[in-house]
């Protein structure tokens, strides 16, 4: 099974916790990250000041944050296929730390 290689080329924060991401295959995803912001890595991104520091990593061509949070570009590209699973995982992390 081959793993598609995508590169994030552009992004724009369109509202709190929501980013429009452009890829090298000329597609876009508008992603609301708020439902998955839980746990050690993604939980700190609830701080909007930190979330808004998102950048494109020049080496791996994906979104990255100063605290080390990132996503596989293929996950971002195919976000609708992954969002339910990631949201469920975030809820599990919240329950585990409550």
Protein Blocks (a to p, Z undefined) as FASTA:
>chain_A
ZZdddddfbdcdfbghiacdddfkopacdddfklmmgcjklmmmmpmklmmmgccdfklo
paddfkopacdfklmmmmmmmmmmmmmmmmmmmmmmZZ
